[in-house]
Structures are given as C-alpha cells and as structure tokens.
Amino acid sequence: GNSVTQMEGPVTLSEEAFLTINCTYTATGYPSLFWYVQYPGEGLQLLLKATKADDKGSNKGFEATYRKETTSFHLEKGSVQVSDSAVYFCALSDEAAGNKLTFGGGTRVLVKP
Amino acid sequence: GAGVSQTPSNKVTEKGKYVELRCDPISGHTALYWYRQSLGQGPEFLIYFQGTGAADDSGLPNDRFFAVRPEGSVSTLKIQRTERGDSAVYLCASTPGLAKAGELFFGEGSRLTVL
C-alpha cells in the first residue's frame, strides 16, 4: 500500500535560517505529491504540490521537487520567518488508490526570533 | 461561509454513547472527505463521498462508524458505542471534484474526547 515517511520534529530554528524537511514515499502507482501546513489554531491548508517526476512545487518561498529516482519530495525554504512556525505534512494522492490523500506523520517547526 | 464548517468544534462524551459530527462543505464542492487525526499523527482517511454516495469507505475502522451525505452537501459522521480509542480530531474536507484530486480544503475539525 501507499505510505509517506517524514522526519520527526520538532525542528527549532532561528529566523532567517534554512529549513529542510525530508519526505519519502512508497506508492503502487504514479502519485501526485503535496505539502500541507497547519498553522496554530487553523485547519490544514495546501502549501504546494507536484504532479509528475521532476516537477517543482513552490509557494510562499517554500519549494519541493518531485524526485522519482529517490521517491522523495523534500520541503525547503531559504530564510524562515517566525510566521512559518507550524506543523507540516507531506502527502500523496494516487489515482490507483482512488485519489485519497495519504499523509505522513507531520513535522512541527518552531522558528524563534 | 466561505470555508468548510465543522460542528461541534469540541465534543466530550462517555464511553458507550452515540456521537454525530457534522460537516458543511464549500458550496458547489461535489467531493467530501472525512479524516481522523490522532494526537501527534497525520490525518488518516476514513471515507469519501462523490455527490450523495460513498465512493470509498475503506478507511472506516469498524461498523460502529457510519457517514451519510443525503443531499450531496452536508455530511454527518456517526459513531456508535464510542470507545476511548475513538478520541481524536475528526477532519472534514471538500474539493470541487476529481480534477483537483488531492487539493483538499479542510475544516478546523471536531475534537472528540471519549471518557
């Protein structure tokens, strides 16, 4: 079956530091890949996505590249802000599995001023 | 409202009781999903509706869990004979349809605590 593994948190950073959150996946078909973010007190929201190999998703200064050869979709941001403090979830959607999302366990990120 | 609305936001009940959780999706969204998120974990799929029918209920853990969407809009997740292990945040999400599969709009969730 499908699964997503992401690095455990919490990740604590200083403002303007570089952020990487690792994500790898296992899928039976050809999945689309997503990063969702959950800010404190808010619902999950889509951050970025990539639908095929070598695609790069980007939004709000975050980027992730779909690497089929390493089955990875690592999230990066070059200079984090306090407002980036949140829980980040990597997820996949596989047409062969009915397009429902399979999530990783989440990574809590805390950015200190 | 503009977003997915879930009620109640918090529900505390006793073991063995019956619970209903309601989801009001974004107007015009045909697909509706229920997920369950236990503390410190990612959301786990429960059931998915396309219109009024359950297109995939493979994530429902057992027959104590049931969900309906009778008019293709509001959905209710029903849990019978609740157990302490049912304690979690129940998330609802909607999407315009399969063309945007995976791009879900989530509500803030209903936190269920079973004592």
Contacts between the chains, C-beta under 8 A, distances in Angstrom:
chain1	res1	chain2	res2	distance
A	4	B	42	7.6
A	32	B	101	7.3
A	32	B	102	5.1
A	34	B	102	5.6
A	34	B	103	7.7
A	42	B	108	6.8
A	43	B	3	7.6
A	43	B	4	7.4
A	43	B	91	7.5
A	43	B	106	4.3
A	43	B	107	5.6
A	43	B	108	4.4
A	43	B	109	6.7
A	44	B	43	7.2
A	44	B	91	7.0
A	44	B	93	7.7
A	44	B	104	7.7
A	44	B	106	4.1
A	45	B	105	7.9
A	45	B	106	6.9
A	46	B	103	5.6
A	46	B	104	7.1
A	49	B	102	6.7
A	49	B	103	6.8
A	89	B	42	5.4
A	89	B	43	7.5
A	91	B	42	7.7
A	91	B	102	7.4
A	92	B	102	7.9
A	93	B	101	5.5
A	93	B	102	3.3
A	95	B	101	7.4
A	98	B	48	7.0
A	98	B	55	7.1
A	98	B	56	4.8
A	98	B	58	8.0
A	99	B	98	6.2
A	99	B	101	3.7
A	99	B	102	6.6
A	100	B	33	6.9
A	100	B	45	4.7
A	100	B	48	5.7
A	100	B	56	6.4
A	100	B	59	7.6
A	101	B	33	7.8
A	101	B	35	7.9
A	101	B	43	7.5
A	101	B	45	6.8
A	101	B	102	5.8
A	101	B	104	6.5
A	102	B	45	7.2
A	103	B	42	3.4
A	103	B	43	5.0
A	103	B	44	7.4
A	104	B	42	5.3
A	105	B	40	7.4
A	105	B	41	5.5
A	105	B	42	4.9
A	106	B	40	7.6
A	106	B	41	7.1
A	106	B	42	5.1
